[in-house]
Amino acid sequence: MKIDAYKGLDENMKCHDYQYEIGGEYYENKADLCKCGFHACTNPLDCFKYYAPANSRYAKVELDEVSAE
């Protein structure tokens, strides 16, 4: 199942020392919901909990092979 979500990033487009770039595609072999893997929010305002608006960037992302959990 694919879903649209929102990703918070620092001003250099990094999250947890992982460098992202516009238009990039990223894959995770092992993911455990809210524990490991790439994270994103389905509500864009939830990104502010992790990245304050003044010094952050945000991206709309598409998540593939996501469970209903």
KEVOTOR-704467 format. One record per atom (N, C-alpha, C, O): residue number from 1; atom name; x, y, z. Coordinates in pm, whole numbers, always signed. Atoms other than C-alpha are relative to their C-alpha. Last residue first. Layout:
N
(NUM, "CA", (X, Y, Z))
...
This chain:
69
(69, "N", (-37, -40, -136))
(69, "CA", (-58, -14, +1130))
(69, "C", (+52, +140, +0))
(69, "O", (+89, +193, +105))
(68, "N", (+110, -81, -55))
(68, "CA", (-222, -42, +786))
(68, "C", (+27, +46, +142))
(68, "O", (-44, +133, +193))
(67, "N", (+113, +78, -55))
(67, "CA", (+111, -168, +652))
(67, "C", (-106, +95, +54))
(67, "O", (-79, +214, +72))
(66, "N", (+28, -36, -138))
(66, "CA", (+335, +41, +428))
(66, "C", (-120, -81, +47))
(66, "O", (-217, -98, -26))
(65, "N", (+0, +124, -79))
(65, "CA", (+479, -107, +109))
(65, "C", (-16, +28, +149))
(65, "O", (+58, -23, +233))
(64, "N", (+46, +119, +72))
(64, "CA", (+552, +235, -42))
(64, "C", (+13, -121, +92))
(64, "O", (+100, -125, +178))
(63, "N", (-48, +122, -65))
(63, "CA", (+580, +569, +131))
(63, "C", (-63, -119, -70))
(63, "O", (-183, -121, -95))
(62, "N", (+88, +114, +27))
(62, "CA", (+543, +880, -83))
(62, "C", (+64, -123, +62))
(62, "O", (+178, -157, +31))
(61, "N", (-62, +124, +44))
(61, "CA", (+701, +1198, +48))
(61, "C", (-106, -105, -26))
(61, "O", (-218, -96, +25))
(60, "N", (+108, +96, +17))
(60, "CA", (+600, +1561, +93))
(60, "C", (+64, -124, -61))
(60, "O", (+134, -115, -162))
(59, "N", (+22, +59, +132))
(59, "CA", (+907, +1741, +217))
(59, "C", (-125, -87, +3))
(59, "O", (-152, -156, +102))
(58, "N", (+102, +105, +0))
(58, "CA", (+983, +1975, +502))
(58, "C", (-22, -48, -142))
(58, "O", (-10, +28, -237))
(57, "N", (+60, +16, +133))
(57, "CA", (+1277, +2197, +583))
(57, "C", (-95, -118, +8))
(57, "O", (-80, -207, +91))
(56, "N", (+23, +132, +58))
(56, "CA", (+1388, +2319, +922))
(56, "C", (-55, +8, -141))
(56, "O", (-98, +113, -188))
(55, "N", (-128, +50, +52))
(55, "CA", (+1538, +2612, +1110))
(55, "C", (-12, -133, -72))
(55, "O", (+83, -211, -75))
(54, "N", (-99, -105, +29))
(54, "CA", (+1241, +2834, +1201))
(54, "C", (+126, -51, -69))
(54, "O", (+184, +21, -150))
(53, "N", (+14, -68, +129))
(53, "CA", (+970, +2565, +1166))
(53, "C", (+112, +99, -35))
(53, "O", (+144, +116, -153))
(52, "N", (+63, -132, -15))
(52, "CA", (+1092, +2348, +1456))
(52, "C", (-2, +75, -133))
(52, "O", (+94, +65, -210))
(51, "N", (-80, -102, +67))
(51, "CA", (+1172, +1988, +1359))
(51, "C", (-73, +133, +6))
(51, "O", (-178, +150, -57))
(50, "N", (-136, +49, +17))
(50, "CA", (+1050, +1692, +1566))
(50, "C", (+95, +104, -59))
(50, "O", (+215, +102, -30))
(49, "N", (-41, +62, -127))
(49, "CA", (+715, +1805, +1707))
(49, "C", (+148, -39, -4))
(49, "O", (+213, -47, +100))
(48, "N", (-50, -106, -88))
(48, "CA", (+681, +2039, +1405))
(48, "C", (+42, -55, +136))
(48, "O", (+119, +10, +205))
(47, "N", (-144, -17, +24))
(47, "CA", (+651, +1731, +1180))
(47, "C", (+61, +104, +94))
(47, "O", (+179, +96, +128))
(46, "N", (-73, +85, -94))
(46, "CA", (+311, +1661, +1338))
(46, "C", (+151, +13, -18))
(46, "O", (+226, -15, +76))
(45, "N", (-27, -77, -121))
(45, "CA", (+172, +1959, +1144))
(45, "C", (+74, -81, +106))
(45, "O", (+139, -23, +192))
(44, "N", (-118, -86, +14))
(44, "CA", (+210, +1763, +819))
(44, "C", (+33, +80, +125))
(44, "O", (+151, +108, +150))
(43, "N", (+50, -136, -22))
(43, "CA", (-31, +1488, +935))
(43, "C", (+120, +94, -7))
(43, "O", (+211, +82, +75))
(42, "N", (+113, -14, +92))
(42, "CA", (+74, +1153, +783))
(42, "C", (-68, +136, +15))
(42, "O", (-133, +182, -79))
(41, "N", (+128, -24, -66))
(41, "CA", (+413, +1186, +947))
(41, "C", (-112, +10, -103))
(41, "O", (-93, +68, -210))
(40, "N", (+73, -113, +57))
(40, "CA", (+742, +1040, +824))
(40, "C", (-134, +9, +72))
(40, "O", (-175, -84, +140))
(39, "N", (+119, -49, -67))
(39, "CA", (+1006, +799, +950))
(39, "C", (-60, +118, -74))
(39, "O", (+12, +197, -135))
(38, "N", (+27, -140, +31))
(38, "CA", (+1262, +587, +768))
(38, "C", (-132, +41, +64))
(38, "O", (-228, -37, +67))
(37, "N", (+43, -24, +137))
(37, "CA", (+1361, +262, +936))
(37, "C", (-21, +150, -22))
(37, "O", (+10, +231, +66))
(36, "N", (-112, -15, +93))
(36, "CA", (+1379, +171, +1301))
(36, "C", (-55, +9, -141))
(36, "O", (-166, -35, -170))
(35, "N", (-122, +44, -67))
(35, "CA", (+1153, +194, +1605))
(35, "C", (+122, +12, -89))
(35, "O", (+224, +68, -48))
(34, "N", (-37, -90, -110))
(34, "CA", (+832, +380, +1513))
(34, "C", (+126, -43, +76))
(34, "O", (+156, +14, +181))
(33, "N", (+77, -122, -19))
(33, "CA", (+714, +93, +1287))
(33, "C", (+38, +72, +129))
(33, "O", (+28, +15, +238))
(32, "N", (+92, +36, -108))
(32, "CA", (+990, -166, +1248))
(32, "C", (-69, +130, +39))
(32, "O", (-4, +224, +87))
(31, "N", (+74, -110, -60))
(31, "CA", (+1187, -147, +925))
(31, "C", (-94, -56, +105))
(31, "O", (-155, -162, +88))
(30, "N", (+64, +40, -125))
(30, "CA", (+1460, -369, +785))
(30, "C", (-70, +122, +58))
(30, "O", (-6, +225, +83))
(29, "N", (+20, +144, +1))
(29, "CA", (+1569, -341, +423))
(29, "C", (-74, -49, +124))
(29, "O", (-157, -140, +116))
(28, "N", (-44, +57, -127))
(28, "CA", (+1518, +35, +406))
(28, "C", (-30, -150, -3))
(28, "O", (-145, -189, -24))
(27, "N", (+54, +132, -33))
(27, "CA", (+1495, +211, +72))
(27, "C", (+58, -46, +132))
(27, "O", (+173, -15, +165))
(26, "N", (-72, +64, -110))
(26, "CA", (+1542, +570, -38))
(26, "C", (-71, -128, +41))
(26, "O", (-194, -136, +39))
(25, "N", (+79, +115, -43))
(25, "CA", (+1449, +748, -358))
(25, "C", (+84, -77, +101))
(25, "O", (+203, -100, +80))
(24, "N", (-66, +128, -30))
(24, "CA", (+1588, +1096, -419))
(24, "C", (-100, -108, +38))
(24, "O", (-211, -79, +84))
(23, "N", (+19, +97, +108))
(23, "CA", (+1391, +1375, -587))
(23, "C", (+63, -136, +25))
(23, "O", (+50, -226, -57))
(22, "N", (+127, -15, +70))
(22, "CA", (+1526, +1642, -354))
(22, "C", (-6, -98, -116))
(22, "O", (+87, -107, -195))
(21, "N", (-5, -96, +108))
(21, "CA", (+1821, +1511, -154))
(21, "C", (-135, +3, -72))
(21, "O", (-207, -97, -73))
(20, "N", (+103, +15, +103))
(20, "CA", (+1850, +1337, +180))
(20, "C", (+24, +101, -110))
(20, "O", (+95, +200, -90))
(19, "N", (+14, -110, +96))
(19, "CA", (+2154, +1300, +405))
(19, "C", (-102, -34, -108))
(19, "O", (-91, -136, -176))
(18, "N", (+22, +56, +133))
(18, "CA", (+2118, +1063, +701))
(18, "C", (-28, +115, -95))
(18, "O", (-120, +194, -71))
(17, "N", (-126, +16, +72))
(17, "CA", (+2276, +1200, +1021))
(17, "C", (-14, -67, -136))
(17, "O", (+86, -107, -196))
(16, "N", (-78, +103, -71))
(16, "CA", (+1948, +1153, +1215))
(16, "C", (+127, -36, -78))
(16, "O", (+157, -154, -96))
(15, "N", (+81, +51, -110))
(15, "CA", (+1762, +1358, +952))
(15, "C", (+77, -115, +63))
(15, "O", (+109, -213, -4))
(14, "N", (-46, +120, -70))
(14, "CA", (+1954, +1573, +706))
(14, "C", (-101, -35, +109))
(14, "O", (-167, +52, +165))
(13, "N", (+72, +117, +50))
(13, "CA", (+1815, +1820, +452))
(13, "C", (+55, -132, +56))
(13, "O", (+64, -233, -14))
(12, "N", (-88, +59, +101))
(12, "CA", (+2074, +2088, +537))
(12, "C", (-59, -126, -62))
(12, "O", (+11, -199, -132))
(11, "N", (-19, -98, +108))
(11, "CA", (+1816, +2302, +724))
(11, "C", (+91, -51, -113))
(11, "O", (+89, +4, -223))
(10, "N", (-67, -122, -44))
(10, "CA", (+1712, +2000, +931))
(10, "C", (+25, +90, -121))
(10, "O", (-11, +55, -233))
(9, "N", (-145, +8, +18))
(9, "CA", (+1452, +1762, +798))
(9, "C", (+65, +125, +59))
(9, "O", (-1, +227, +76))
(8, "N", (-74, -113, -53))
(8, "CA", (+1085, +1688, +861))
(8, "C", (+149, -25, -12))
(8, "O", (+197, -136, +8))
(7, "N", (-128, +28, -65))
(7, "CA", (+913, +1439, +634))
(7, "C", (+62, +130, +47))
(7, "O", (+77, +223, -31))
(6, "N", (-81, -121, -8))
(6, "CA", (+548, +1446, +531))
(6, "C", (+122, -28, +85))
(6, "O", (+113, -91, +191))
(5, "N", (-37, -40, -135))
(5, "CA", (+330, +1157, +416))
(5, "C", (+92, +122, -8))
(5, "O", (+120, +172, -117))
(4, "N", (-71, -127, -2))
(4, "CA", (+150, +1025, +110))
(4, "C", (+26, +37, +145))
(4, "O", (-60, +17, +231))
(3, "N", (+65, -113, -64))
(3, "CA", (+57, +657, +127))
(3, "C", (+86, +125, -17))
(3, "O", (+208, +115, -29))
(2, "N", (-73, -127, +3))
(2, "CA", (+129, +351, -83))
(2, "C", (-79, +107, +73))
(2, "O", (-202, +112, +64))
(1, "N", (+84, -117, +0))
(1, "CA", (+0, +0, +0))
(1, "C", (+89, +124, +0))
(1, "O", (+188, +129, +73))
